[in-house]
Amino acid sequence: MSVQLIGKKGLNRLIEIALTLLLFVVPALLISLPFGITWITERTPDDPYYIKYLIILTYSGVMSELILWRCHLMMRGVNRGQAFSLKTVRHLRVAAVEMMVLAVFYLATMFWMSKFFMAFLFVVFVLGGCLLLVLAEIFRQAIEFKEENEMTI
Amino acid sequence: MGIRIHLETMMAQRGIGLTELADKVGITPANLSILKNNRARAVRFSTLDAICRVLECQPGDILEYTDTE
């Protein structure tokens, strides 16, 4: 079974729609966090861990929303046939910085939360940020080659 | 770049216009214009071959190297 990868009806379009939906889902989850934390962890607001969870999850949600927005913009560019553009490079770099910022936050939370879990998240997001920076550089060079090829008559 | 293309001169000598030359060479008028105005980064041998065939000239008749430094 073949899947059409380019075009309005393609898989890329589905990904763009999914990202758009997530952009609305994440803020809704953020708003429901105070109730969600109580429901899932059974901790009340007077519990010290409640505040810690609230801070970590709120900040994670906000940064995730920013990273999702970047992914949405990149996917929109891909669907418009503008994958290899300086805008994509910029989006990748900004997303990388956002992941690094989140990683630093998780590093800071190691002092008052689970060290192992936060260290794990720190490593994951640092690696993710590095991967995006490498991708940005690959895209930048690809744009150079593309422009060179376009100006080859 | 030190390589310059003197396509206009040869085109005028042969009495051929941009669109007609582009059509005979097999490239778009836009690309031929890029070539004519020395904005191209590179030329394929196949393109150069077609231009020389249509204009009945040698590559040296349309290509010139000048030291820009």
Backbone of each chain as ProteinMPNN parsed JSONL, in Angstrom:
{"seq_chain_A": "MSVQLIGKKGLNRLIEIALTLLLFVVPALLISLPFGITWITERTPDDPYYIKYLIILTYSGVMSELILWRCHLMMRGVNRGQAFSLKTVRHLRVAAVEMMVLAVFYLATMFWMSKFFMAFLFVVFVLGGCLLLVLAEIFRQAIEFKEENEMTI", "coords_chain_A": {"N_chain_A": [[0.86, -1.192, 0.0], [0.75, 2.068, -1.023], [1.67, 5.299, 0.14], [0.73, 8.56, -0.328], [3.047, 11.085, -0.252], [3.349, 13.769, -0.653], [1.44, 16.743, -0.95], [-1.993, 17.891, -0.575], [-3.566, 15.805, 0.356], [-1.783, 14.121, 1.414], [0.485, 12.285, 3.619], [2.071, 14.158, 4.909], [0.36, 16.323, 5.132], [-1.447, 15.379, 6.979], [0.208, 15.209, 9.195], [0.694, 17.896, 9.606], [-1.86, 18.754, 10.302], [-2.221, 17.268, 12.636], [-0.259, 18.414, 14.26], [-1.275, 20.984, 14.443], [-3.606, 20.491, 15.875], [-2.499, 19.569, 18.264], [-1.383, 21.924, 19.142], [-3.535, 23.205, 20.209], [-4.373, 21.411, 22.111], [-2.321, 21.239, 24.037], [-2.304, 23.809, 25.471], [-4.839, 23.529, 26.639], [-4.422, 21.352, 28.301], [-2.568, 22.507, 29.992], [-4.107, 24.418, 31.276], [-5.784, 22.765, 32.689], [-4.089, 21.619, 34.458], [-3.826, 22.109, 37.383], [-6.016, 20.644, 38.367], [-5.596, 18.213, 37.19], [-3.176, 17.295, 38.268], [-3.87, 16.82, 40.901], [-5.751, 14.826, 40.487], [-4.3, 12.734, 39.249], [-1.956, 12.313, 40.814], [-2.949, 12.348, 43.308], [-2.366, 14.257, 45.156], [-2.778, 17.043, 47.238], [-3.215, 20.651, 47.005], [-1.863, 21.702, 49.228], [0.249, 20.087, 49.599], [3.783, 19.837, 49.43], [4.978, 18.676, 47.189], [3.099, 19.001, 45.247], [3.196, 21.665, 44.365], [5.737, 21.622, 43.226], [5.414, 19.766, 41.152], [3.529, 21.187, 39.712], [4.953, 23.459, 38.894], [7.035, 22.337, 37.342], [5.616, 20.885, 35.36], [4.061, 22.925, 34.234], [5.981, 24.697, 33.172], [7.269, 22.911, 31.426], [5.134, 22.394, 29.723], [4.668, 24.921, 28.569], [7.103, 25.375, 27.201], [7.04, 23.176, 25.522], [4.872, 23.832, 23.94], [5.929, 26.004, 22.56], [7.973, 24.711, 21.116], [6.43, 22.937, 19.625], [5.036, 24.778, 18.069], [7.086, 25.723, 16.432], [7.635, 23.345, 15.053], [5.228, 23.096, 13.711], [5.304, 25.335, 12.036], [7.501, 24.648, 10.441], [6.569, 22.323, 9.214], [4.489, 23.346, 7.752], [5.898, 24.868, 5.951], [7.194, 22.814, 4.578], [5.025, 21.546, 3.346], [4.325, 23.501, 1.589], [6.219, 23.331, -0.239], [8.589, 24.494, 0.417], [10.732, 23.496, 1.864], [13.517, 23.558, 1.951], [14.67, 26.195, 2.959], [15.845, 29.337, 4.32], [14.263, 30.015, 6.395], [13.402, 27.61, 7.502], [15.821, 26.712, 8.522], [16.246, 28.621, 10.479], [14.035, 28.125, 12.145], [14.67, 25.551, 13.045], [16.991, 26.066, 14.494], [16.06, 27.785, 16.495], [14.233, 26.101, 17.76], [16.036, 24.24, 18.74], [17.425, 25.777, 20.619], [15.333, 26.282, 22.369], [14.883, 23.699, 23.308], [17.276, 23.254, 24.632], [17.114, 25.167, 26.627], [14.998, 24.141, 28.08], [16.214, 21.803, 28.889], [18.174, 22.786, 30.623], [16.545, 23.773, 32.58], [15.456, 21.384, 33.58], [17.774, 20.329, 34.608], [18.236, 22.088, 36.69], [16.085, 21.452, 38.283], [16.853, 19.115, 39.41], [17.821, 19.463, 41.922], [15.683, 19.58, 43.617], [13.936, 17.618, 42.948], [13.295, 14.259, 41.719], [16.403, 12.928, 41.172], [17.422, 11.101, 39.273], [15.401, 10.853, 37.277], [15.116, 13.504, 36.402], [17.696, 14.003, 35.532], [17.806, 12.234, 33.442], [15.857, 13.359, 31.74], [17.158, 15.77, 31.25], [19.429, 14.925, 29.784], [18.148, 13.798, 27.545], [16.862, 16.036, 26.378], [19.031, 17.711, 25.889], [20.439, 16.181, 24.011], [18.465, 16.108, 22.053], [18.324, 18.837, 21.364], [20.918, 19.192, 20.348], [20.775, 17.498, 18.152], [18.894, 18.846, 16.591], [20.34, 21.163, 16.027], [22.372, 20.126, 14.449], [20.84, 19.202, 12.311], [19.907, 21.666, 11.388], [22.257, 22.769, 10.384], [22.794, 20.958, 8.352], [20.586, 21.438, 6.684], [21.139, 24.088, 6.029], [23.468, 23.856, 4.508], [22.421, 22.317, 2.488], [20.707, 24.134, 1.305], [22.547, 25.901, 0.216], [23.755, 24.245, -1.726], [21.529, 23.772, -3.276], [20.891, 26.323, -4.258], [23.199, 26.787, -5.682], [22.941, 24.787, -7.608], [20.61, 25.615, -8.854], [21.497, 27.888, -10.072], [23.057, 26.874, -11.995], [23.291, 26.637, -15.301]], "CA_chain_A": [[0.0, 0.0, 0.0], [1.594, 3.262, -1.093], [1.119, 6.481, 0.812], [1.142, 9.788, -1.002], [3.795, 11.831, 0.738], [3.307, 15.205, -0.902], [0.126, 17.173, -1.403], [-2.976, 18.153, 0.472], [-4.105, 14.571, 0.894], [-0.674, 13.266, 1.782], [0.827, 12.063, 5.03], [2.587, 15.42, 5.45], [-0.761, 17.175, 5.484], [-1.974, 14.808, 8.222], [1.113, 15.602, 10.272], [0.457, 19.326, 9.861], [-3.138, 18.843, 11.025], [-1.987, 16.739, 13.987], [0.498, 19.433, 14.999], [-2.199, 22.09, 14.721], [-4.495, 20.045, 16.966], [-1.697, 19.544, 19.496], [-1.205, 23.315, 19.577], [-4.702, 23.558, 21.031], [-4.475, 20.439, 23.21], [-1.34, 21.554, 25.089], [-2.818, 24.855, 26.377], [-5.97, 22.986, 27.399], [-3.827, 20.538, 29.368], [-1.937, 23.424, 30.94], [-5.17, 25.033, 32.082], [-6.365, 21.739, 33.567], [-3.028, 21.04, 35.295], [-4.106, 22.062, 38.836], [-6.949, 19.553, 38.665], [-4.99, 16.983, 36.699], [-2.144, 16.838, 39.212], [-4.595, 16.257, 42.046], [-6.428, 13.603, 40.054], [-3.34, 11.677, 38.919], [-1.008, 12.025, 41.903], [-3.701, 12.341, 44.576], [-1.763, 15.211, 46.094], [-3.565, 18.276, 47.347], [-2.386, 21.858, 46.846], [-1.022, 22.006, 50.385], [1.385, 19.167, 49.554], [4.924, 20.521, 48.787], [5.25, 18.108, 45.861], [2.079, 19.518, 44.321], [3.736, 22.898, 43.77], [6.877, 21.253, 42.38], [4.858, 19.176, 39.926], [2.853, 22.247, 38.965], [5.978, 24.309, 38.256], [7.742, 21.572, 36.304], [4.712, 20.577, 34.244], [3.656, 24.165, 33.555], [7.105, 25.159, 32.356], [7.435, 21.929, 30.333], [4.038, 22.602, 28.778], [4.889, 26.173, 27.829], [8.216, 25.165, 26.26], [6.565, 22.213, 24.509], [4.013, 24.585, 23.03], [6.821, 26.78, 21.686], [8.649, 23.784, 20.202], [5.379, 22.471, 18.716], [4.765, 25.872, 17.137], [8.187, 25.672, 15.46], [7.409, 22.158, 14.203], [4.085, 23.42, 12.873], [5.766, 26.269, 10.994], [8.382, 23.898, 9.532], [5.738, 21.402, 8.438], [3.738, 24.18, 6.804], [6.856, 25.185, 4.9], [7.406, 21.59, 3.777], [3.832, 21.323, 2.522], [4.279, 24.537, 0.551], [7.358, 23.102, -1.137], [9.675, 25.408, 0.816], [11.45, 22.811, 2.94], [14.909, 24.014, 1.993], [14.714, 27.65, 2.985], [16.518, 29.845, 5.526], [13.263, 30.037, 7.471], [13.464, 26.288, 8.144], [17.072, 26.685, 9.293], [16.035, 29.449, 11.665], [13.102, 27.404, 13.024], [15.408, 24.443, 13.667], [17.927, 26.61, 15.5], [15.271, 28.298, 17.627], [13.719, 24.925, 18.47], [17.183, 23.671, 19.445], [17.661, 26.629, 21.795], [14.214, 26.039, 23.291], [15.113, 22.393, 23.95], [18.405, 23.422, 25.557], [16.596, 25.932, 27.779], [14.221, 23.174, 28.854], [17.18, 20.884, 29.493], [18.789, 23.49, 31.764], [15.506, 23.811, 33.618], [15.402, 20.057, 34.199], [19.01, 20.199, 35.389], [18.031, 22.864, 37.915], [15.094, 20.798, 39.149], [17.471, 17.952, 40.052], [18.121, 19.775, 43.321], [14.525, 19.449, 44.48], [13.071, 16.525, 42.482], [13.986, 12.989, 41.485], [17.643, 13.191, 40.444], [17.581, 10.214, 38.125], [14.439, 11.181, 36.231], [15.429, 14.826, 35.865], [18.949, 13.863, 34.783], [17.422, 11.566, 32.189], [15.207, 14.364, 30.887], [18.205, 16.718, 30.859], [20.221, 14.313, 28.707], [17.283, 13.646, 26.361], [16.62, 17.318, 25.725], [20.304, 18.213, 25.354], [20.672, 15.426, 22.775], [17.491, 16.584, 21.073], [18.774, 20.151, 20.919], [22.106, 19.0, 19.506], [20.317, 16.907, 16.894], [18.258, 19.907, 15.796], [21.404, 22.057, 15.541], [23.031, 19.414, 13.34], [19.879, 19.251, 11.192], [19.895, 23.044, 10.876], [23.462, 22.947, 9.581], [22.599, 20.144, 7.144], [19.644, 22.176, 5.844], [21.804, 25.298, 5.54], [24.349, 23.45, 3.407], [21.558, 21.852, 1.396], [20.221, 25.345, 0.633], [23.673, 26.395, -0.594], [23.88, 23.37, -2.896], [20.321, 23.97, -4.096], [21.041, 27.601, -4.949], [24.278, 26.571, -6.656], [22.383, 23.975, -8.688], [19.621, 26.42, -9.582], [22.211, 28.874, -10.878], [23.824, 26.144, -13.008], [22.426, 26.648, -16.482]], "C_chain_A": [[0.888, 1.231, 0.0], [0.881, 4.429, -0.434], [1.634, 7.717, 0.087], [1.79, 10.703, 0.024], [3.703, 13.335, 0.539], [1.903, 15.575, -1.368], [-0.84, 17.248, -0.251], [-3.455, 16.875, 1.122], [-3.017, 13.648, 1.421], [-0.476, 13.149, 3.276], [1.315, 13.36, 5.684], [1.467, 16.334, 5.906], [-1.382, 16.695, 6.802], [-1.119, 15.212, 9.411], [0.888, 17.064, 10.636], [-0.829, 19.511, 10.663], [-2.97, 18.375, 12.46], [-1.242, 17.756, 14.846], [-0.403, 20.604, 15.365], [-3.119, 21.728, 15.883], [-3.757, 20.055, 18.297], [-1.485, 20.95, 20.054], [-2.373, 23.794, 20.428], [-4.802, 22.645, 22.259], [-3.544, 20.822, 24.371], [-1.817, 22.683, 26.007], [-3.989, 24.368, 27.223], [-5.45, 22.139, 28.565], [-3.195, 21.417, 30.436], [-2.974, 24.038, 31.876], [-5.714, 24.026, 33.085], [-5.339, 21.13, 34.518], [-3.351, 20.992, 36.798], [-5.032, 20.912, 39.214], [-6.333, 18.205, 38.267], [-3.969, 16.41, 37.666], [-2.806, 16.172, 40.414], [-5.192, 14.901, 41.686], [-5.446, 12.454, 39.863], [-2.473, 11.297, 40.117], [-1.677, 11.934, 43.27], [-3.04, 13.22, 45.635], [-2.576, 16.496, 46.073], [-2.633, 19.487, 47.25], [-1.507, 22.189, 48.054], [0.188, 21.077, 50.478], [2.562, 19.865, 48.847], [5.224, 19.979, 47.378], [4.264, 18.614, 44.805], [2.613, 20.746, 43.589], [4.889, 22.562, 42.817], [6.393, 20.667, 41.05], [4.247, 20.264, 39.038], [3.864, 23.099, 38.215], [6.62, 23.566, 37.079], [6.842, 21.334, 35.098], [4.259, 21.825, 33.498], [4.768, 24.648, 32.634], [7.353, 24.223, 31.176], [6.364, 22.134, 29.268], [4.234, 23.838, 27.928], [6.001, 25.979, 26.788], [7.812, 24.185, 25.158], [5.702, 22.911, 23.474], [4.872, 25.389, 22.046], [7.505, 25.872, 20.663], [7.647, 23.244, 19.174], [5.064, 23.518, 17.664], [5.829, 25.904, 16.042], [7.997, 24.502, 14.495], [6.271, 22.428, 13.226], [4.498, 24.326, 11.712], [6.647, 25.538, 9.973], [7.558, 22.986, 8.63], [4.933, 22.154, 7.393], [4.642, 24.554, 5.634], [7.097, 23.997, 3.982], [6.232, 21.377, 2.833], [3.658, 22.376, 1.431], [5.441, 24.39, -0.421], [8.547, 23.986, -0.812], [10.481, 24.804, 1.961], [12.858, 23.367, 3.094], [14.952, 25.526, 1.855], [15.386, 28.08, 4.289], [15.551, 29.925, 6.702], [13.305, 28.715, 8.24], [14.707, 26.194, 9.027], [16.89, 27.462, 10.589], [15.114, 28.746, 12.654], [13.817, 26.27, 13.762], [16.325, 24.959, 14.768], [17.171, 27.114, 16.724], [14.716, 27.138, 18.446], [14.834, 24.268, 19.278], [17.466, 24.46, 20.722], [16.565, 26.396, 22.837], [14.394, 24.711, 24.015], [16.244, 22.492, 24.967], [17.961, 24.159, 26.825], [15.804, 24.998, 28.697], [15.139, 22.185, 29.563], [17.825, 21.513, 30.726], [17.807, 23.563, 32.927], [15.435, 22.47, 34.346], [16.649, 19.807, 35.053], [18.853, 20.902, 36.735], [17.063, 22.154, 38.865], [15.655, 19.558, 39.838], [17.707, 18.191, 41.533], [16.905, 19.615, 44.219], [13.513, 18.432, 43.959], [13.921, 15.27, 42.295], [15.223, 13.203, 40.611], [17.746, 12.363, 39.164], [16.679, 10.643, 36.974], [14.769, 12.52, 35.578], [16.734, 14.791, 35.061], [18.681, 13.222, 33.423], [16.789, 12.565, 31.222], [16.231, 15.391, 30.38], [18.994, 16.166, 29.668], [19.397, 14.221, 27.417], [17.127, 14.981, 25.623], [17.915, 17.965, 25.22], [20.614, 17.504, 24.034], [19.726, 15.883, 21.665], [17.88, 17.926, 20.494], [19.973, 20.051, 19.997], [21.701, 18.437, 18.142], [19.688, 17.968, 15.991], [19.31, 20.882, 15.25], [22.135, 21.422, 14.354], [22.13, 19.446, 12.103], [19.847, 20.632, 10.559], [21.093, 23.276, 9.972], [23.364, 22.164, 8.271], [21.677, 20.871, 6.166], [20.31, 23.412, 5.245], [22.72, 24.957, 4.36], [23.534, 22.986, 2.212], [21.03, 23.043, 0.603], [21.316, 25.911, -0.262], [23.806, 25.579, -1.866], [22.71, 23.58, -3.851], [20.454, 25.253, -4.923], [22.123, 27.504, -6.027], [23.73, 25.811, -7.869], [21.383, 24.774, -9.518], [20.291, 27.434, -10.489], [23.18, 28.181, -11.834], [22.916, 25.982, -14.211], [22.836, 25.5, -17.405]], "O_chain_A": [[1.69, 1.422, 0.915], [-0.346, 4.525, -0.452], [2.841, 7.887, -0.087], [1.181, 11.058, 1.034], [3.954, 14.098, 1.472], [1.258, 14.815, -2.09], [-0.591, 16.77, 0.856], [-3.725, 16.858, 2.323], [-3.297, 12.52, 1.828], [-1.146, 13.798, 4.079], [1.021, 13.631, 6.848], [1.582, 17.029, 6.915], [-1.791, 17.504, 7.634], [-1.63, 15.516, 10.488], [0.89, 17.432, 11.811], [-0.883, 20.323, 11.587], [-3.496, 18.988, 13.39], [-1.561, 17.936, 16.022], [-0.308, 21.151, 16.463], [-3.379, 22.549, 16.762], [-4.292, 20.483, 19.32], [-1.415, 21.148, 21.267], [-2.217, 24.682, 21.267], [-5.264, 23.069, 23.318], [-3.929, 20.739, 25.537], [-1.742, 22.532, 27.226], [-4.119, 24.746, 28.387], [-5.977, 22.206, 29.675], [-3.271, 21.121, 31.629], [-2.762, 24.161, 33.083], [-6.067, 24.392, 34.206], [-5.666, 20.234, 35.295], [-3.172, 19.95, 37.427], [-4.854, 20.28, 40.255], [-6.536, 17.194, 38.939], [-3.899, 15.197, 37.865], [-2.374, 15.119, 40.883], [-5.144, 13.956, 42.472], [-5.724, 11.325, 40.268], [-2.276, 10.116, 40.403], [-1.07, 11.506, 44.252], [-3.139, 12.965, 46.835], [-3.001, 16.966, 45.017], [-1.417, 19.36, 47.395], [-0.504, 22.889, 47.909], [1.05, 21.26, 51.337], [2.369, 20.433, 47.772], [5.662, 20.718, 46.497], [4.575, 18.644, 43.615], [2.502, 20.86, 42.369], [5.002, 23.143, 41.738], [6.888, 21.018, 39.979], [4.411, 20.275, 37.818], [3.666, 23.425, 37.045], [6.73, 24.097, 35.974], [7.248, 21.552, 33.957], [4.089, 21.797, 32.279], [4.531, 24.968, 31.469], [7.613, 24.676, 30.061], [6.639, 22.06, 28.07], [3.999, 23.818, 26.72], [5.85, 26.376, 25.632], [8.199, 24.349, 24.001], [5.786, 22.621, 22.281], [4.577, 25.445, 20.853], [7.605, 26.22, 19.487], [7.974, 23.109, 17.995], [4.849, 23.187, 16.498], [5.513, 26.089, 14.867], [8.172, 24.642, 13.285], [6.337, 22.04, 12.059], [4.098, 24.117, 10.566], [6.544, 25.79, 8.773], [7.816, 22.888, 7.43], [4.721, 21.662, 6.285], [4.216, 24.557, 4.479], [7.192, 24.149, 2.764], [6.422, 21.065, 1.657], [2.926, 22.162, 0.464], [5.625, 25.217, -1.314], [9.413, 24.208, -1.659], [10.863, 25.499, 2.902], [13.331, 23.614, 4.203], [15.231, 26.065, 0.784], [15.485, 27.302, 5.237], [15.965, 29.905, 7.861], [13.249, 28.699, 9.469], [14.653, 25.665, 10.137], [17.321, 27.026, 11.656], [15.367, 28.759, 13.859], [13.596, 26.058, 14.954], [16.423, 24.363, 15.84], [17.596, 26.892, 17.858], [14.724, 27.18, 19.676], [14.594, 23.791, 20.387], [17.716, 23.878, 21.778], [16.839, 26.323, 24.035], [14.092, 24.607, 25.204], [16.179, 21.885, 26.036], [18.372, 23.824, 27.935], [15.923, 25.056, 29.921], [14.876, 21.78, 30.695], [18.001, 20.851, 31.748], [18.182, 23.434, 34.092], [15.363, 22.424, 35.574], [16.578, 19.152, 36.092], [19.272, 20.392, 37.774], [17.199, 22.239, 40.085], [15.024, 19.005, 40.739], [17.785, 17.244, 42.315], [17.044, 19.523, 45.439], [12.382, 18.368, 44.441], [15.096, 15.228, 42.66], [15.11, 13.608, 39.454], [18.115, 12.875, 38.107], [17.131, 10.781, 35.837], [14.711, 12.656, 34.356], [16.859, 15.465, 34.039], [19.249, 13.613, 32.404], [17.138, 12.612, 30.042], [16.172, 15.823, 29.229], [19.199, 16.86, 28.672], [19.893, 14.529, 26.333], [17.245, 15.042, 24.399], [17.893, 18.691, 24.227], [21.003, 18.144, 23.057], [20.119, 16.027, 20.507], [17.783, 18.141, 19.286], [20.041, 20.743, 18.982], [22.224, 18.855, 17.108], [19.919, 17.986, 14.782], [19.176, 21.369, 14.128], [22.472, 22.1, 13.383], [22.598, 19.685, 10.99], [19.77, 20.759, 9.337], [20.971, 23.902, 8.919], [23.794, 22.637, 7.219], [21.948, 20.918, 4.966], [20.072, 23.745, 4.085], [22.749, 25.664, 3.353], [23.905, 23.23, 1.064], [20.915, 22.978, -0.621], [21.04, 26.352, -1.378], [23.951, 26.134, -2.955], [22.876, 23.569, -5.071], [20.17, 25.27, -6.121], [21.99, 28.052, -7.121], [24.025, 26.158, -9.013], [21.318, 24.625, -10.738], [19.753, 27.804, -11.533], [24.037, 28.839, -12.424], [21.903, 25.284, -14.154], [22.239, 25.318, -18.466]]}, "seq_chain_B": "MGIRIHLETMMAQRGIGLTELADKVGITPANLSILKNNRARAVRFSTLDAICRVLECQPGDILEYTDTE", "coords_chain_B": {"N_chain_B": [[33.066, 36.849, -10.485], [35.634, 35.611, -12.71], [35.1, 34.654, -15.239], [33.451, 35.646, -18.114], [30.492, 35.974, -20.023], [29.832, 36.554, -23.361], [27.269, 36.717, -24.726], [25.338, 38.306, -25.869], [26.554, 39.771, -27.919], [27.187, 37.809, -29.834], [24.649, 36.862, -30.346], [23.459, 39.069, -31.499], [25.007, 39.26, -33.788], [24.257, 36.966, -35.114], [21.633, 37.439, -35.417], [19.573, 36.574, -33.739], [17.016, 36.178, -31.355], [16.399, 36.303, -27.742], [14.353, 34.574, -26.792], [13.992, 32.845, -28.946], [16.553, 31.7, -29.16], [16.733, 30.471, -26.651], [14.743, 28.579, -26.904], [15.735, 26.968, -28.968], [18.092, 26.066, -27.852], [17.177, 24.714, -25.667], [16.636, 25.499, -23.097], [15.089, 27.516, -20.519], [13.843, 30.848, -21.232], [14.289, 32.504, -19.047], [16.451, 31.305, -17.72], [18.352, 31.529, -19.727], [18.588, 34.242, -19.803], [19.711, 34.682, -17.315], [22.175, 33.568, -17.78], [23.116, 35.202, -19.82], [23.349, 37.629, -18.546], [25.452, 37.239, -16.912], [24.997, 36.092, -14.399], [24.945, 33.491, -13.763], [26.118, 30.624, -11.949], [27.391, 28.4, -12.826], [27.941, 26.539, -15.863], [26.584, 23.985, -17.771], [28.263, 21.528, -19.769], [26.701, 20.478, -21.768], [24.814, 22.457, -22.22], [26.447, 24.551, -23.093], [27.437, 23.323, -25.359], [25.088, 23.149, -26.909], [24.481, 25.864, -27.254], [26.703, 26.778, -28.736], [26.354, 25.243, -30.987], [23.917, 26.181, -32.043], [24.467, 28.913, -32.393], [26.557, 28.687, -34.056], [29.339, 28.881, -33.369], [32.512, 29.095, -31.604], [33.387, 27.978, -28.257], [35.177, 29.832, -27.174], [34.438, 32.126, -28.419], [32.336, 33.162, -27.096], [32.959, 33.012, -24.43], [34.963, 34.544, -21.961], [37.872, 35.142, -20.077], [38.667, 37.181, -17.387], [40.983, 38.749, -15.253], [39.951, 39.384, -12.137], [41.058, 40.19, -9.806]], "CA_chain_B": [[33.715, 35.712, -11.148], [36.467, 36.084, -13.806], [34.606, 34.21, -16.544], [32.323, 36.454, -18.57], [29.845, 35.43, -21.227], [29.431, 37.607, -24.309], [26.226, 36.091, -25.538], [24.591, 39.339, -26.593], [27.276, 40.125, -29.147], [27.019, 36.712, -30.802], [23.224, 36.813, -30.701], [23.225, 40.191, -32.411], [25.657, 38.915, -35.065], [23.476, 35.903, -35.783], [20.271, 37.947, -35.569], [18.646, 35.671, -33.042], [16.539, 36.755, -30.105], [16.546, 35.514, -26.509], [13.353, 33.501, -26.705], [14.269, 31.867, -30.009], [17.77, 30.98, -28.793], [16.404, 29.603, -25.518], [13.929, 27.476, -27.417], [16.596, 26.069, -29.762], [19.092, 25.466, -26.95], [16.453, 23.794, -24.786], [16.538, 26.015, -21.731], [14.06, 28.553, -20.419], [14.334, 32.219, -21.457], [14.759, 33.043, -17.766], [17.804, 30.77, -17.483], [19.249, 32.116, -20.724], [18.8, 35.62, -19.359], [20.674, 34.598, -16.2], [23.476, 33.302, -18.405], [23.488, 36.389, -20.614], [23.681, 38.725, -17.637], [26.586, 36.806, -16.075], [24.579, 35.775, -13.028], [25.005, 32.038, -13.571], [27.272, 30.149, -11.177], [28.056, 27.347, -13.595], [27.283, 26.172, -17.124], [26.805, 22.585, -18.153], [28.849, 21.35, -21.109], [25.609, 20.215, -22.708], [24.226, 23.768, -22.541], [27.452, 25.242, -23.897], [27.441, 22.619, -26.646], [23.881, 23.534, -27.651], [24.609, 27.286, -27.624], [27.684, 26.876, -29.818], [25.767, 24.611, -32.186], [22.873, 27.077, -32.574], [25.073, 30.176, -32.825], [27.641, 28.338, -35.002], [30.544, 29.564, -32.924], [33.356, 28.338, -30.699], [33.201, 28.438, -26.868], [35.996, 31.014, -26.94], [33.783, 33.317, -28.994], [31.343, 33.694, -26.142], [33.511, 32.989, -23.066], [36.187, 35.324, -21.791], [38.369, 35.177, -18.709], [39.356, 38.41, -16.998], [41.497, 38.656, -13.89], [39.201, 40.383, -11.369], [41.752, 40.538, -8.542]], "C_chain_B": [[34.491, 36.223, -12.35], [35.966, 35.695, -15.187], [33.396, 35.069, -16.929], [31.78, 35.86, -19.859], [29.381, 36.575, -22.104], [28.424, 37.031, -25.291], [25.514, 37.115, -26.411], [25.223, 39.666, -27.943], [27.03, 39.072, -30.223], [25.572, 36.62, -31.261], [22.885, 37.9, -31.701], [23.815, 39.882, -33.793], [24.849, 37.89, -35.847], [22.02, 36.322, -35.988], [19.238, 37.044, -34.915], [18.28, 36.287, -31.692], [16.666, 35.786, -28.937], [15.616, 34.308, -26.489], [13.636, 32.403, -27.734], [15.495, 31.029, -29.65], [17.493, 30.001, -27.654], [15.65, 28.372, -25.984], [14.809, 26.466, -28.156], [17.625, 25.363, -28.874], [18.436, 24.449, -26.009], [16.483, 24.211, -23.321], [15.49, 27.126, -21.71], [14.66, 29.926, -20.725], [14.884, 32.845, -20.173], [16.187, 32.585, -17.487], [18.803, 31.356, -18.471], [19.575, 33.557, -20.354], [19.818, 35.664, -18.218], [22.079, 34.409, -16.755], [23.993, 34.549, -19.1], [23.961, 37.536, -19.724], [24.77, 38.362, -16.641], [26.215, 36.568, -14.616], [24.625, 34.275, -12.74], [26.258, 31.664, -12.788], [28.081, 29.123, -11.972], [27.259, 27.068, -14.852], [27.592, 24.711, -17.407], [27.429, 22.533, -19.539], [27.764, 21.154, -22.155], [24.946, 21.524, -23.141], [25.161, 24.551, -23.456], [27.521, 24.646, -25.306], [26.268, 23.075, -27.519], [23.968, 24.987, -28.122], [25.552, 27.437, -28.812], [27.139, 26.287, -31.117], [24.755, 25.563, -32.847], [23.497, 28.357, -33.133], [26.228, 29.97, -33.807], [28.91, 29.09, -34.648], [31.36, 28.632, -32.045], [33.115, 28.84, -29.269], [33.984, 29.708, -26.575], [35.384, 32.286, -27.497], [32.807, 33.957, -28.011], [31.844, 33.697, -24.693], [34.812, 33.781, -23.028], [36.592, 35.29, -20.323], [39.075, 36.51, -18.478], [39.788, 38.263, -15.542], [40.837, 39.762, -13.064], [39.928, 40.85, -10.119], [42.675, 41.733, -8.709]], "O_chain_B": [[34.056, 37.192, -12.973], [36.34, 36.307, -16.187], [32.443, 35.198, -16.161], [32.525, 35.316, -20.675], [28.639, 37.453, -21.665], [28.68, 36.882, -26.485], [25.135, 36.826, -27.546], [24.541, 39.816, -28.956], [26.708, 39.395, -31.366], [25.3, 36.334, -32.427], [22.117, 37.68, -32.637], [23.218, 40.193, -34.823], [24.769, 37.94, -37.074], [21.263, 35.625, -36.664], [18.171, 36.787, -35.472], [19.127, 36.84, -30.99], [16.994, 34.613, -29.112], [16.029, 33.182, -26.209], [13.537, 31.211, -27.443], [15.491, 29.808, -29.809], [17.951, 28.859, -27.676], [15.895, 27.261, -25.512], [14.65, 25.256, -27.99], [17.982, 24.209, -29.115], [19.053, 23.461, -25.611], [16.37, 23.377, -22.423], [15.062, 27.612, -22.758], [15.851, 30.145, -20.503], [15.835, 33.625, -20.216], [17.03, 33.379, -17.069], [19.946, 31.646, -18.119], [20.692, 34.029, -20.565], [20.668, 36.553, -18.157], [23.042, 35.005, -16.272], [25.166, 34.903, -18.979], [24.848, 38.306, -20.093], [24.993, 39.068, -15.658], [27.015, 36.812, -13.712], [24.376, 33.842, -11.615], [27.311, 32.286, -12.932], [29.295, 29.0, -11.805], [26.056, 27.324, -14.91], [28.736, 24.271, -17.291], [27.158, 23.387, -20.383], [27.894, 21.611, -23.291], [24.563, 21.674, -24.301], [24.736, 25.135, -24.453], [27.646, 25.362, -26.299], [26.433, 23.35, -28.708], [23.58, 25.306, -29.246], [25.242, 28.137, -29.775], [27.432, 26.78, -32.207], [24.751, 25.721, -34.068], [23.114, 28.83, -34.203], [26.803, 30.929, -34.322], [29.483, 29.818, -35.458], [30.944, 27.505, -31.773], [32.692, 29.98, -29.074], [33.523, 30.566, -25.821], [35.757, 33.391, -27.102], [32.503, 35.146, -28.099], [31.226, 34.315, -23.826], [35.642, 33.7, -23.933], [35.746, 35.398, -19.436], [39.948, 36.918, -19.245], [39.056, 37.726, -14.711], [41.127, 40.942, -13.264], [39.487, 41.783, -9.448], [43.326, 42.15, -7.75]]}, "name": "protein", "num_of_chains": 2, "seq": "MSVQLIGKKGLNRLIEIALTLLLFVVPALLISLPFGITWITERTPDDPYYIKYLIILTYSGVMSELILWRCHLMMRGVNRGQAFSLKTVRHLRVAAVEMMVLAVFYLATMFWMSKFFMAFLFVVFVLGGCLLLVLAEIFRQAIEFKEENEMTIMGIRIHLETMMAQRGIGLTELADKVGITPANLSILKNNRARAVRFSTLDAICRVLECQPGDILEYTDTE"}
